[in-house]
Amino acid sequence: MKKLIICCLLLGSVYSGTLCAAEAESNPFFAYCMDTHDAKKRTLPQQAEMLKELGYAGCGHLWPKHADTRAETLTQKQMRLFQVCMRVNLTKPKAFDEKALADVLPALKPHKTQLTLLIGGGKRSDETLDDKAVAIIERIADMVKPHNVKVVLYPHTGDWLETSSDAVRIAKKVNRPNEVGTMFNLCHWMKADSNRDLLAVLKEAEPWLMAVSLSGSDKPDEIRSGKGNWIQPLGQGSYDISDFLNSLREIKYSGPVGLQCWGIRGDAQIHLEKSMKEWKTLIENRN
């Protein structure tokens, strides 16, 4: 504890000290997509204030647009911008917007932000596009490296890169383990992945795993049959989220944990507060 305090003081600023503490924290908990369906339509500064009050370590941001503003609002509240999400389309001549990405990179450097890639444009899991994807990812990794940003492959239902195994396959081919890794998303595993052995999927991903996301949910069989709700506040749904946390503990995962909030309607503060209370209970029970 003394070493941590000394480290933070030497960094010379309140914000840097916050980053130092955040990096020492196991499984820092952040929210993302919390603004997409917020009935209150909060501004970015209002979102930062809300997240700070509720105890989140920071948040993620959809798309490079306004990511620099998001970073600034979080800096003011001594929180981190954990992720910025970006789309890549393998079938378009211009696979991603290089200028939009380049413009925001300087603002991401202090946050050690992850750039999460949703990769579409081809048939799901089509390996004939692997070489093209690898070349694009390498180009992006070269762009972001000077800004202390890591590239994280984000499995997403319906996309070319749809499953955790897809992400691991591509990460291996890129073979830049300190710069390019993967993310495991519980909701997308439930809906899109035919491998029902959660622990086996996580063990395969473990050498490359840089982030995970979770939410309250119904059981996987209900999700795959179309009868369940796959994204809910923590503590809701028929699925016992402690099973997922136990699997993370088994693989000794200590990285960031994102709260997936896509599609949750109403006042975001209400469901975010509910999820934070449940998260604290889960962590207390786990310890």
Secondary structure, 3 states (H helix, E strand, C coil): CHHHHHHHHHCCCHHHHHHHHHHHCCCCEEEECCCCCECCCCCHHHHHHHHHHHCCCEEEEECCCCHHHHHHHHHHCCCEEEEEEEEEECCCCCCCCHHHHHHHHHHHHHHCCEEEEEEECCCCCCHHHHHHHHHHHHHHHHHHHHHCCEEEECCCCCCCCCCHHHHHHHHHHHCCCCCEEEEEEHHHHHHHCCCCCHHHHHHHHHHHEEEEEECECCCHHHHHCCCCCCCECCCCCCCCHHHHHHHHHHCCCCCCEEEECCCCCECHHHHHHHHHHHHHHHHHHHC
